[in-house]
Amino acid sequence: MLAAFVTSSAADAEMHHEISAEQTMIVSKGEGKFTLRFHMFHKGDPHVSLYPAEGGNSIGGVYF
């Protein structure tokens, strides 16, 4: 699963927002294009990360 999220400081941790369908997607093995969209409601570090489709911790990501 690819997901676009924002990592924020502990001071912003109480601010929770629903995860939209546009900010995550399941991808198949191989190459291709993808589009993820998300909103930043507070300061933080946006990133696209790779997660096991079954759930669990991130297994890689790119911050920008």
C-alpha positions as CSV (number, residue, x, y, z in Angstrom):
1,M,0.0,0.0,0.0
2,L,1.2,3.5,-0.8
3,A,0.1,6.3,1.5
4,A,0.7,10.0,1.7
5,F,0.7,11.3,5.3
6,V,2.1,14.2,7.3
7,T,4.3,13.6,10.4
8,S,3.8,16.4,12.9
9,S,5.2,17.4,16.2
10,A,3.8,16.1,19.5
11,A,2.0,19.4,20.0
12,D,-0.1,18.7,16.9
13,A,-0.7,15.0,17.9
14,E,-4.2,15.7,19.2
15,M,-5.3,16.9,15.7
16,H,-6.7,13.8,14.0
17,H,-8.2,13.8,10.5
18,E,-10.0,11.1,8.5
19,I,-7.8,9.3,5.9
20,S,-9.3,10.0,2.5
21,A,-9.5,7.4,-0.2
22,E,-7.3,9.6,-2.4
23,Q,-4.3,9.4,0.0
24,T,-3.8,5.7,0.0
25,M,-3.8,3.0,-2.7
26,I,-2.9,-0.7,-3.1
27,V,-0.4,-1.3,-5.8
28,S,0.6,-4.5,-7.6
29,K,4.2,-5.7,-8.1
30,G,6.0,-4.0,-10.9
31,E,6.3,-0.5,-12.3
32,G,3.7,2.2,-13.0
33,K,2.4,5.6,-12.2
34,F,0.3,6.6,-9.2
35,T,-1.4,9.7,-7.8
36,L,-2.0,10.4,-4.1
37,R,-3.7,13.5,-2.8
38,F,-4.0,14.8,0.8
39,H,-4.6,18.0,2.7
40,M,-2.2,19.5,5.3
41,F,-4.2,20.8,8.1
42,H,-1.2,21.7,10.3
43,K,2.6,22.1,10.1
44,G,4.5,18.9,9.6
45,D,6.7,16.8,7.2
46,P,4.7,15.3,4.3
47,H,5.8,11.9,3.0
48,V,4.8,9.0,0.8
49,S,5.4,5.7,2.5
50,L,5.1,2.0,1.6
51,Y,3.2,-0.3,4.0
52,P,2.4,-4.0,3.8
53,A,-1.1,-4.3,2.4
54,E,-2.1,-6.5,5.3
55,G,-1.2,-3.7,7.7
56,G,1.8,-2.9,9.9
57,N,4.6,-0.4,10.1
58,S,6.1,1.5,7.2
59,I,8.8,-0.4,5.2
60,G,10.1,2.7,3.4
61,G,9.3,6.2,2.4
62,V,10.3,9.6,1.0
63,Y,9.9,12.8,2.8
64,F,9.5,16.1,0.9
